[in-house]
Amino acid sequence: MARQDLFVGNVVLVSVDIQGHPDAMPGTAGIPHMGGYHDLVANAEQLVAAAREAGVPVVFFQEVHRASGLDIGRETDGAESMHCVEGDLATGLWPTLTPRDGEPHIVKRRYSCFIGTELDIVLRGYRAQTLVLMGGLTDVCVHYTFADAHQRDYHVRVAEDAVAGSSLPAHDAALAAMEYLQSGARRTTQELVDALRGLSTSSVPQGALA
């Protein structure tokens, strides 16, 4: 299959669980605190800045669970321990990647950004056709969100250097799986930033949800 265009129709940038604090480990289990994680943050900051400049909506997701474990479900049945506990410093959104007034901030209880959330409604309000994903984990929340978006007929792109996985092999395998679903899904931050800068604010529909 031929490599797809970078953007098709209206674009929405989705920040998937970029959580944590410089004084605490990230709230999403498995992402390394130093090195790769800070590279992820730096690239995500570039993407958010470019999207805002272009008038492209940004939606921020945060995984949060009650300390009682009431809503953790099967998430601790495998390699992950209790994580993203409500009130923990590491569960908050990364300080430089938080929504501005009018930008959606959606809390989720499951890996996929579509499960049990208002994302579908928000995306319809934006008349979105292409979603750009960044965040973590590549092989869990990003991958599951990508697959759910794909099955809802969105064009999906993933910033391959603005995501981090539970391990390097898992990260690479998840990116390959996403590329398998949509040819041209894997893109670099620089590619995406350049494309966002090329967009006119007129590409964002009037009357879209904020």
N, C-alpha and C positions, 0 to 999 in steps of 0.2 A: 504494500500500500504506500502511496506517495506521502511524503512528509506534509503535514497539514500547515496551514497558515498559522502564524503565531497567535493572533487575535481574530476572533470571529464575532462580530456584533459588539454588544455592550460587555464591558469587562468589570469584574469585581475581584479585588484582592482579599484573600482569606488568610488571616493569621491564626494558625492552629497551635494553641497551647504554648505560646512562647512565654513561659512562666519562670519565676525564680527571682533572686536578688543577689547582688554582689556579695552580700554577707551570708548567703545561705545557698545550699544546693538547689538546683532547679526543681520545680514541683513535679515535673514529669519524670518518672523513673527511667533510668538508663542513659539519659543524655549526660555526657561528660561535662563537668563544671568548667574546666579550663580549655584553652585551645579551640577545638572545633565548635564548642558552644558559643564562644565569644565571636568567632568568625560568622556563625549563623546570625547572631544578633546584629553585627555590623552590616551584613548583607540585607537583612530584613529591614533595618533602618533606612537603607538606600531605597528599597522597594516602596516602603510606606511614603517616604518623602516624594518620590517620583509620582506615585499614584495620586497623592493629594494635589500636587502641582498640576496634574493633568485633569483633575476633577473626577478621578476614578474612585468609586466607593471602596472603603476598607472595612471589613468585618472582623472583629477580634473575638476569638474563642478562648475560653478558660475552663479547663477540667477541674471540677470541685466535688469533693465527697464529704459527707457528714462523718465526724469522728467515730460515730457508732458503727459505721460500715453498712448502714441501712441501704444505701444506694450504690454500693460497690459491685454488687452482682458477682459475676464470675471473673472479675479482673484480677483477683489474687489467686486464681487456680493454677497459674503457670509460674513464670519466672518473677513476676512483679509482686512486691509486698504492698502494704497499704501506702497509698500515695495521694497527692493533691488534696490533703485534708484541709477542710474549711478552717480559716483563721491562721494557718501556718504561714510564716514569712515566705517560704519557698513556693507557696501556692499562688501568690499574687502574680499578676502580669508583670513582665520585666519592666522596670521603671521607665525606660525610654520607648517602650512599645505599648502604649495605652491609648484608648480612644479619645478623640477630641469630642466636643459637644456635637451631638447629632450622629456620630458614628456608632453603629451597633456594637454592643458588648454582650455576648451570649454565653451563658454558663451551661456546660453540658455535663452529663453524668456517665456518658458512654464514650467509646473511642471515636466513632463517626460523628462528624459535626451535624449530620442529618437526623440522628436518632433522638427523638424526644425533644427536639428544639424547634424554633420558629424559622430556621434558615430558609426553608422552601418559600415561606411567605415573604421574607425579606428579599430574596432573590427575584421573586416575581415582581415585587415593587420596583426593583432596580431594572427589570426587564433584562436580566443578565443572560448572556449566552456563553461567555468564556469565564471560567474561574481560574485564578492564579493562586496556588497553594504554597505556603511556606510554614516552617515550624517543626514540630516533632510529635511523636517519633515517626521517622520516615516509614518504618515497617509496621507501624500500628495506626495511630490516629490519622496521619497524612494519607497512608495507603487506603485505609477504610473509607475515609472521606472521598478520596479520588474515585474509588470503585462505586460508591453510592451516587456520586455526581455523574459518573459515566453512564450508569444505568438509568439516570433521569435525563439523559440526552444533552448534558452540558458538554461543551468543549472544556477540557481541563489541561492546565499547564502546571508543572511543579518546578520551582526554583531549586535545582539540584544542589546548589551550594548555599542554600538558605534553609536546609532541612538537616536533621541529624537523627541517626538511628540508634537502636539498642546495641548494635555492634556494626562494624564496618561491613562484614559479609551480609548482614540483614539489611543494612542501608542500601547496598548495591543491588541486592536481589529485589527489593521493593521498587527501586527506581526502574529496574529492568521490567518488572511486572506492569508498572504504570505505562511504560513506553510500549509494551505489548498491546495494551488496551487502546492506546491512541498514539499513532505515529507522530512524533514531534512534540510529545508531552514534556520531555526533559529539556529544560532550558537553563541557561546560566542567568545569574542576577544581572550581569551586564547586558545581555540580550533583552531581558525584560525591561530594565530601566531605560534602555535606548528606545524600545518600542513605546513605553509609556510616555516618554518625553515627546514622541511623535504624534501623540493623540491630541485632538482638540477637545476643550471642555464641552463643545457642542455635541460630542458623542454620548454624553451622559443625558438620559431622557429627562425632560422637565416633569416635575411632579413625582419623581421617584421618592421612595421612602428614605428617610434619614435615620 
